[in-house]
Amino acid sequence: MSFSSRRLGGTVVAILCVAAAMGTSGCSGGNDAPKAKPSSSPVPSFDLAAIEAEADDLWVSDGTIGFFLERADSAAIPFSLEETYWNVRLREFDPDRGERLQAQLVEPWLTQEITGSHTEGLPRAVQVDYAVQVATALGVAVDRSVVVSALEPLRADGLYKSSSDDAQGDWGSTVHAVSALHRVGAPVDASVLERVRSALGTPSAGSTAGQAATNFAPQMLLAALLKDQLPTVPTDLQAAYDTAVSLVDGAGADPVSVATSSFLNAAAKELNLRVHTTRPKMCGILDADRLVRLPGADAPDVQLTVYAATLGCDVRIPAETPYSGAGWPKLNGQALTEAMQNFITPTAAVLRLKHQNGSELSAPVRAALVQALRAVWAPAIGTEPVVTLAQTARLARLAEIAEYLGQPLPSAVSSDDSPESGPAVLMRMFALAQQKQPGAADVKAARRLVDQAIRFERQAPMEVAASMEMASRLLRDKELHADAIRIIAAERQAIGVYSLQPGAGAGASLEASILGAWISGDGSVPMQAWIRVGLCTADFICRESRNDEFGDTSLTFHGASLVAACRQPHCGEDVPPFF
């Protein structure tokens, strides 16, 4: 939620918990921070129970609706530092907020945020500062030397830059850097002290509210942070503060002015100045529901809520949005209901893992998943024809989720839409195959899909064969099974190894091998064959073909469910997770 990077077009750098950084919130820092519990190490070998336990740690819910996140690695952290930080900040006004956060779950990805091995578009100093703030608030130990090393490349001419590529520093980034250093007990370079001392002064008569936001407010915050280290400050800070407040008040209650007012008041309190407390003009940012929303947004804005609350406005604290013990999920600027479409695949994978492990969902988790299915995921299918590969794949996942939850399958499963490709036909058939007791409409739909699949046999033989096999089991039709066996025989390269496309030059394909092994029922253990021919590593990281790189650095939940299935003879009886 950095105003500087996303919300207000670079007008203001959103300075984090200044009061806490200046020692007024009781937060501890540096190497004296409470030690966290040991973090969970990656599963060294395939342990289905351990992977399932990790999935439970990535359960996201607000008590009403819920979903699962994918496993995190250095390349794809599923958590939002911004959302997590600002919700933790709201604890000042809502003490029970984020009570399910666990230090040992937050620590691994916060460390990556500090070191810079992961970024999410925040200015570098802001990212370090937010991560340090959350870590110390949750009792996660922070290595002082790591913070210093992360920030040192940003320092130039007494200021800190937004990134090491910038030509010069800015005051907002400098506040964040100094705040992080202050929190971990690291010294501030003399060049920064001198730059702050020489810059402090009263805004001139021609100054604007924008200048107060980008220059004077952060300079005052730095004066407060560094008050014990600065030499005598040659200015009347009370007069300077009063002038800046007048400038900001004149701009009206917009997000920048409210943020700047909050910064100015935080600095003034720490400097023992006479503070302009609640100012009705700034509290005009509240709507009729006493909530704070950005223009055009439906949901309340947590960051602006913090600012309004620190100004003493009668703001209503918004309800918690769904989060996990490891933090708030990354929504990538989307509304929750829109972003939840991205969590269908990991949720289906986790439910599949639990099914494979013989585990039951708790009543609250089941209820929250049912609500997600009914209120968000199923309605998103809409009334449009489901014909593309992307559309049919989503339908297949939702049908899988519905089956695991004992809920009716989406009506689109048995519609008469005509999928546009062999893989799309397969996805539709997979969705239909989740129906364990097919009715007349399902039988009719399955026959229709078989007819459609035949059209694509030349282009997509393995997908067509799998469609026929699923229909065979759904309809108890042995002739369809025989057709499927006939088709895969032409693509078989070795026991458990198949190509996806016809032709002598076609290479081994993981997807084709999953489908072929399952259809064949030959009793072999496919995972052993795939490791032998180089489709998978001994650590069960797999690739589609031997020409591809091993893209994942850790086993995803989907990958884990594939391993669980295909360590069995012919990948088990259920349709294996081939997509």
C-alpha positions in Angstrom: 0.0 0.0 0.0 2.8 2.4 -0.6 1.3 5.7 -1.7 4.6 6.5 -3.4 4.5 3.5 -5.7 0.9 2.7 -6.4 -1.7 5.0 -5.0 -0.9 8.7 -5.4 1.4 8.7 -8.4 4.6 9.3 -6.4 3.3 12.3 -4.5 4.2 11.0 -1.1 6.2 8.2 0.3 4.1 6.4 2.9 6.2 6.5 6.0 5.6 3.5 8.2 4.9 3.2 11.9 7.0 6.3 13.0 5.8 6.2 16.6 7.0 2.6 16.9 10.3 3.3 15.2 10.9 6.2 17.6 10.3 3.9 20.5 6.9 5.1 21.7 5.0 1.9 21.0 6.9 -0.5 23.1 8.2 -2.4 20.1 11.7 -3.9 20.6 14.2 -4.2 17.8 17.6 -5.3 16.6 19.4 -8.3 18.0 17.6 -8.0 21.3 14.2 -8.9 19.7 12.5 -12.0 21.1 13.7 -15.1 19.4 11.2 -16.7 17.0 10.4 -20.4 17.1 12.5 -22.4 14.6 11.1 -22.0 11.1 9.6 -25.0 9.4 12.3 -26.4 7.0 11.3 -27.6 3.6 10.2 -31.3 3.5 13.5 -33.1 2.7 11.8 -36.2 1.2 8.3 -36.9 0.2 6.2 -36.9 3.4 2.6 -36.5 2.6 1.6 -35.7 6.2 4.2 -33.0 6.5 3.1 -31.4 3.2 -0.5 -31.5 4.4 0.5 -29.8 7.6 2.3 -27.1 5.6 -0.9 -26.6 3.6 -2.9 -26.1 6.8 -0.5 -23.2 7.6 -1.4 -21.6 4.3 -5.2 -21.7 5.0 -6.6 -18.2 4.4 -9.9 -17.2 6.0 -11.8 -14.5 7.7 -14.1 -17.0 9.4 -16.7 -16.8 6.7 -14.9 -17.6 3.4 -11.6 -19.3 2.8 -9.1 -20.9 0.4 -5.6 -22.3 0.3 -2.4 -20.6 -1.0 0.3 -22.4 -2.9 3.6 -23.3 -1.2 6.0 -20.3 -1.1 9.5 -20.3 -2.4 12.0 -17.6 -3.3 10.4 -17.1 -6.7 6.8 -16.8 -5.7 5.9 -15.6 -2.3 2.1 -15.6 -2.0 2.0 -13.1 0.8 1.6 -9.3 0.6 4.1 -7.3 2.7 1.9 -4.2 2.3 -1.3 -5.8 3.4 0.3 -7.6 6.3 2.2 -4.5 7.4 -0.9 -2.2 7.5 -3.1 -4.8 9.2 -0.4 -5.2 11.8 -0.4 -1.4 12.2 -4.1 -1.5 12.9 -3.5 -3.5 16.0 -2.9 -0.2 17.7 -6.7 0.4 17.3 -7.9 -3.2 16.9 -5.8 -5.3 19.3 -7.2 -8.7 18.2 -6.4 -8.1 14.5 -4.2 -10.7 13.0 -4.3 -12.9 16.1 -3.7 -16.0 14.0 -0.3 -14.7 12.7 2.6 -17.0 13.8 6.2 -15.8 14.0 7.7 -19.0 12.7 5.5 -18.9 9.6 6.1 -15.2 8.8 9.8 -15.3 9.4 11.0 -17.1 6.2 9.4 -14.7 3.7 10.0 -11.6 5.7 13.7 -12.5 5.6 13.5 -12.6 1.8 11.8 -9.2 1.8 14.7 -7.7 3.8 17.5 -9.3 1.8 15.8 -8.4 -1.5 15.7 -12.0 -2.8 12.0 -11.2 -3.3 10.4 -7.9 -4.3 6.8 -6.8 -4.9 7.2 -3.4 -6.4 7.8 -1.3 -3.3 10.6 1.2 -3.1 13.6 -0.8 -1.6 13.8 1.2 1.6 10.1 0.9 2.2 10.2 -2.8 1.7 13.0 -3.2 4.2 11.3 -1.0 6.7 7.9 -2.7 6.4 9.5 -6.1 6.8 11.5 -5.0 9.9 8.4 -3.5 11.4 6.3 -6.6 11.0 9.1 -8.8 12.1 9.7 -7.0 15.4 6.0 -6.5 16.1 5.6 -10.3 15.9 8.7 -11.2 17.8 10.8 -12.3 14.9 14.5 -11.8 15.5 16.1 -9.4 12.9 19.7 -9.6 12.0 21.1 -6.1 12.3 23.9 -6.7 9.8 21.4 -7.9 7.2 19.4 -4.7 7.5 22.5 -2.6 7.2 23.7 -4.5 4.2 20.4 -4.2 2.5 20.2 -0.4 2.9 23.8 0.6 2.4 23.7 0.5 -1.5 20.9 3.0 -1.4 22.8 5.7 0.5 24.1 8.7 -1.6 25.0 12.2 -0.5 23.3 12.0 2.9 20.0 10.6 1.5 18.7 7.2 0.7 17.4 6.3 -2.8 14.2 4.3 -3.7 16.4 1.8 -5.6 20.1 1.4 -6.3 19.5 2.4 -9.9 18.2 5.9 -9.0 20.5 8.8 -9.5 19.8 10.6 -6.2 18.0 10.0 -2.9 14.8 11.4 -1.6 13.4 12.3 1.8 10.7 9.7 1.9 13.1 6.8 1.3 15.5 8.3 3.8 12.8 8.2 6.5 12.2 4.5 5.8 15.9 3.7 5.9 16.6 5.6 9.1 13.5 4.1 10.7 14.7 0.5 9.9 18.2 1.3 11.2 16.8 2.9 14.3 14.6 -0.1 15.0 17.5 -2.6 14.8 19.8 -0.4 16.8 22.2 0.4 13.9 24.1 3.7 13.7 23.1 6.3 11.1 25.9 7.7 8.9 27.2 11.1 9.8 26.4 12.4 6.2 22.7 11.6 6.8 22.8 13.5 10.1 24.3 16.5 8.5 21.9 16.5 5.6 18.9 16.4 7.9 20.4 19.1 10.2 21.0 21.5 7.3 17.6 20.9 5.6 15.4 21.6 8.6 13.7 25.0 8.4 10.3 26.7 8.3 8.4 26.5 5.0 8.6 29.7 3.1 5.5 31.8 2.3 5.4 30.4 -1.2 5.5 26.8 -0.1 2.7 24.4 -1.2 1.0 21.5 0.5 2.8 19.2 -1.9 6.2 20.5 -0.7 5.1 20.0 2.8 4.3 16.3 2.0 7.4 15.5 0.0 10.0 17.5 1.9 9.0 19.0 5.3 7.0 16.2 6.8 9.7 13.6 6.2 12.4 16.0 7.4 10.5 16.5 10.7 10.1 12.8 11.0 13.8 12.4 10.6 14.4 15.1 13.2 12.3 13.1 15.6 14.0 9.8 14.8 17.4 11.4 15.2 16.8 13.9 18.0 19.3 12.2 20.2 22.0 12.2 17.5 21.6 15.6 15.8 23.6 18.6 16.9 21.6 21.7 17.8 18.9 22.3 15.2 19.0 25.9 14.1 15.3 26.5 13.6 12.0 27.0 15.5 10.4 23.6 14.9 7.1 24.7 16.5 6.7 27.5 14.0 7.8 25.2 11.2 5.2 22.6 12.2 2.5 25.2 12.6 3.2 26.5 9.1 3.2 23.0 7.5 -0.1 22.1 9.2 -1.7 25.3 7.7 -0.4 24.4 4.3 -1.8 20.9 4.5 -5.1 22.0 5.9 -5.6 24.4 3.0 -5.4 21.5 0.6 -8.5 19.7 2.0 -9.1 16.2 3.1 -7.5 14.2 0.3 -5.4 11.0 0.9 -2.1 12.9 0.6 -3.1 15.6 3.1 -4.4 13.0 5.6 -1.2 11.0 5.3 1.0 14.1 5.6 -1.0 15.3 8.7 -0.5 12.0 10.3 3.3 12.2 9.7 3.5 15.7 11.0 1.6 14.9 14.2 3.7 11.8 14.9 6.9 13.9 14.6 5.5 16.8 16.7 4.5 14.4 19.5 8.0 12.9 19.6 9.6 16.4 19.6 7.3 17.6 22.4 5.7 20.3 20.3 2.2 21.6 20.7 0.2 19.3 18.5 -2.8 20.2 16.4 -5.0 17.3 17.4 -8.2 16.3 15.6 -8.8 18.6 12.7 -12.3 18.4 11.3 -11.2 19.2 7.8 -8.9 16.1 7.7 -11.6 13.9 9.2 -13.8 14.9 6.2 -12.2 12.0 4.4 -14.6 9.6 6.2 -17.7 8.6 4.3 -21.2 8.3 5.7 -20.3 4.9 7.1 -17.3 6.3 8.9 -15.0 4.4 6.7 -12.1 5.6 4.5 -12.0 4.5 0.9 -9.8 5.6 -2.0 -11.7 7.2 -4.9 -13.5 4.6 -6.9 -12.8 1.8 -4.5 -15.5 -0.3 -2.8 -13.4 -1.7 0.1 -12.1 0.4 2.9 -8.5 1.3 2.7 -6.5 0.0 5.7 -3.6 2.4 5.3 -5.8 5.5 5.2 -7.7 4.1 8.1 -4.5 4.0 10.2 -3.8 7.7 9.3 -7.3 8.8 10.1 -7.3 6.9 13.4 -3.9 8.5 14.4 -5.5 11.9 13.8 -8.3 11.1 16.2 -11.0 10.9 13.6 -14.1 8.8 14.5 -13.2 6.2 11.9 -14.7 2.8 11.9 -12.1 0.0 11.8 -12.9 -2.2 8.8 -13.4 -5.9 9.4 -10.5 -8.2 8.8 -10.0 -9.5 5.3 -9.0 -13.2 4.9 -5.4 -14.0 6.0 -3.3 -17.0 7.1 -1.0 -17.7 9.9 1.8 -16.5 7.6 0.3 -13.2 6.5 -2.2 -11.6 4.2 -2.4 -13.0 0.7 -1.1 -11.1 -2.3 -4.1 -9.8 -4.3 -2.1 -7.9 -7.0 -4.3 -4.9 -6.9 -7.5 -6.9 -7.5 -10.6 -7.0 -5.4 -10.8 -10.1 -3.2 -13.5 -11.9 -5.2 -11.5 -11.3 -8.4 -8.2 -12.4 -6.8 -9.8 -15.5 -5.4 -10.0 -17.0 -8.9 -6.2 -17.4 -8.7 -6.5 -19.6 -5.6 -8.8 -22.3 -7.2 -5.8 -24.4 -8.3 -3.9 -24.6 -5.0 -7.2 -25.1 -3.2 -8.1 -28.1 -5.4 -4.5 -29.5 -5.0 -4.7 -29.3 -1.2 -8.1 -31.0 -1.1 -6.7 -33.7 -3.3 -3.8 -34.1 -1.0 -6.1 -34.5 2.0 -8.2 -37.0 0.1 -5.0 -39.0 -0.7 -3.9 -38.9 2.9 -7.3 -39.9 4.2 -7.7 -36.6 6.1 -11.0 -34.9 7.0 -11.6 -31.1 6.9 -12.6 -29.4 10.1 -16.2 -28.1 10.2 -15.1 -24.4 10.0 -12.7 -25.0 7.1 -15.3 -27.0 5.2 -17.9 -24.3 5.8 -15.6 -21.5 4.6 -14.7 -23.5 1.4 -18.3 -24.1 0.6 -19.0 -20.4 1.0 -16.1 -19.6 -1.4 -17.5 -22.1 -3.9 -21.1 -21.0 -3.7 -20.6 -17.2 -3.4 -17.4 -16.5 -5.5 -16.1 -19.3 -7.6 -19.2 -21.0 -9.1 -20.9 -17.7 -10.0 -17.8 -16.5 -11.8 -18.3 -19.2 -14.4 -21.3 -17.1 -15.5 -23.7 -17.9 -18.3 -21.2 -17.8 -21.2 -20.3 -21.0 -23.1 -17.4 -22.8 -21.5 -15.3 -23.8 -24.5 -11.7 -22.6 -24.3 -8.9 -24.5 -22.6 -8.7 -21.9 -19.8 -12.5 -21.9 -19.2 -12.7 -25.7 -19.2 -9.7 -26.1 -16.9 -11.2 -23.7 -14.4 -14.5 -25.6 -14.6 -12.6 -28.9 -14.0 -10.9 -27.6 -10.9 -14.2 -26.3 -9.5 -15.9 -29.6 -10.2 -13.1 -31.3 -8.3 -13.5 -28.9 -5.4 -17.3 -29.4 -5.4 -16.9 -33.2 -5.3 -14.4 -33.1 -2.4 -16.8 -30.9 -0.5 -19.9 -33.0 -1.3 -21.5 -30.1 -3.2 -23.4 -30.1 -6.4 -21.2 -29.8 -9.5 -21.5 -26.5 -11.5 -24.4 -26.7 -14.0 -21.9 -26.0 -16.8 -20.4 -29.4 -16.3 -23.3 -31.1 -18.3 -24.0 -28.2 -20.7 -24.1 -28.8 -24.4 -21.2 -26.4 -25.2 -18.7 -27.7 -27.7 -15.1 -27.4 -26.5 -12.8 -26.0 -29.1 -9.9 -28.4 -28.8 -8.9 -31.9 -27.7 -7.4 -30.6 -24.4 -10.6 -28.6 -23.7 -12.7 -31.7 -24.3 -10.6 -33.5 -21.8 -11.1 -30.8 -19.2 -14.8 -31.0 -19.7 -14.8 -34.7 -19.4 -12.6 -34.5 -16.2 -15.2 -32.2 -14.7 -18.0 -34.5 -15.7 -16.1 -37.5 -14.3 -16.3 -36.0 -10.8 -20.0 -37.0 -10.9 -19.9 -40.3 -9.1 -23.5 -41.1 -9.7 -24.3 -39.7 -13.2 -27.8 -38.8 -14.1 -29.5 -38.9 -17.5 -28.1 -35.4 -18.3 -24.6 -36.5 -17.4 -24.8 -39.6 -19.5 -25.9 -37.6 -22.4 -23.2 -35.0 -21.9 -20.5 -37.8 -21.7 -21.7 -39.4 -25.0 -21.7 -36.0 -26.6 -18.1 -35.2 -25.4 -16.9 -38.6 -26.7 -18.2 -37.7 -30.2 -16.5 -34.3 -30.0 -13.2 -35.9 -28.8 -13.0 -38.1 -31.8 -12.7 -35.1 -34.1 -9.3 -34.2 -32.4 -7.7 -37.7 -32.3 -5.1 -36.9 -34.9 -4.1 -33.6 -33.2 -4.4 -34.6 -29.5 -4.4 -38.4 -29.3 -3.5 -38.7 -25.6 -6.1 -36.2 -24.5 -8.7 -37.9 -26.6 -7.7 -41.3 -25.2 -8.0 -40.0 -21.6 -11.4 -38.5 -22.4 -12.5 -41.9 -23.6 -11.1 -43.6 -20.6 -13.0 -41.2 -18.2 -16.2 -41.8 -20.2 -15.6 -45.5 -20.0 -15.4 -45.5 -16.3 -18.3 -43.0 -15.9 -20.6 -45.0 -18.3 -19.1 -48.5 -17.6 -18.4 -48.8 -21.3 -15.6 -51.4 -22.0 -15.5 -50.5 -25.7 -14.4 -46.9 -24.9 -11.6 -48.4 -22.7 -10.5 -50.5 -25.6 -10.4 -47.4 -27.9 -8.3 -45.6 -25.3 -5.8 -48.5 -25.1 -5.6 -48.6 -28.9 -4.7 -44.9 -29.1 -2.1 -44.8 -26.3 -0.3 -47.8 -27.8 1.0 -45.6 -30.6 2.4 -43.1 -28.2 4.1 -45.5 -25.8 7.9 -45.1 -25.6 8.6 -47.3 -22.5 6.7 -48.6 -19.5 5.0 -45.6 -18.0 6.5 -43.2 -20.6 4.5 -41.7 -23.5 4.7 -38.9 -26.0 2.0 -36.3 -26.3 2.0 -35.9 -30.1 2.2 -38.6 -32.8 5.3 -39.1 -34.8 8.7 -40.9 -34.4 10.4 -37.7 -33.3 8.1 -36.9 -30.5 9.8 -36.8 -27.1 8.6 -38.1 -23.8 5.9 -35.9 -22.2 5.0 -35.8 -18.5 1.3 -35.0 -19.2 1.1 -37.8 -21.7 2.9 -40.2 -19.4 0.5 -39.4 -16.5 -2.5 -40.1 -18.7 -1.0 -43.1 -20.4 0.1 -44.8 -17.2 -3.4 -44.3 -15.7 -5.2 -45.5 -18.8 -3.0 -48.6 -19.2 -3.5 -50.0 -15.7 -0.3 -52.1 -16.3 0.7 -52.1 -12.6 4.0 -50.2 -13.1 5.1 -47.4 -10.8 5.3 -44.4 -13.2 7.3 -42.1 -10.9 10.2 -44.5 -11.0 10.2 -44.5 -14.8 10.0 -40.7 -15.0 13.0 -40.3 -12.7 14.9 -42.8 -14.8 14.2 -41.0 -18.1 14.8 -37.5 -16.7 11.3 -36.1 -16.6 11.5 -35.9 -12.8 14.4 -35.5 -10.3 14.9 -37.8 -7.3 13.3 -34.9 -5.2 10.2 -35.2 -7.3 10.6 -31.9 -9.2 9.2 -32.6 -12.7 9.2 -31.0 -16.1 6.9 -31.5 -19.1 9.7 -32.7 -21.4 13.4 -33.2 -21.3 13.8 -30.1 -23.4 12.3 -27.9 -20.6 14.0 -26.5 -17.6 13.0 -27.7 -14.1 11.1 -24.5 -13.4 9.9 -25.1 -9.8 12.5 -24.8 -7.0 10.3 -26.7 -4.6 7.4 -29.1 -4.8 4.1 -27.4 -5.3 0.9 -28.8 -3.7 -0.2 -29.8 -7.2 3.2 -31.5 -7.7 2.9 -33.2 -4.3 -0.5 -34.6 -5.2 1.0 -35.9 -8.5 3.8 -37.7 -6.6 1.3 -39.1 -4.1 -0.7 -40.5 -7.0 2.1 -41.7 -9.3 4.2 -43.5 -6.6 1.3 -45.9 -6.8 0.9 -48.5 -9.6 -0.5 -46.7 -12.7 -1.1 -43.5 -10.7 -3.9 -45.0 -8.7 -7.6 -45.5 -9.5 -8.7 -41.9 -9.4 -8.0 -39.6 -12.3 -4.4 -38.3 -11.6 -3.6 -34.6 -11.5 -2.4 -34.3 -15.0 -3.0 -30.5 -15.3 
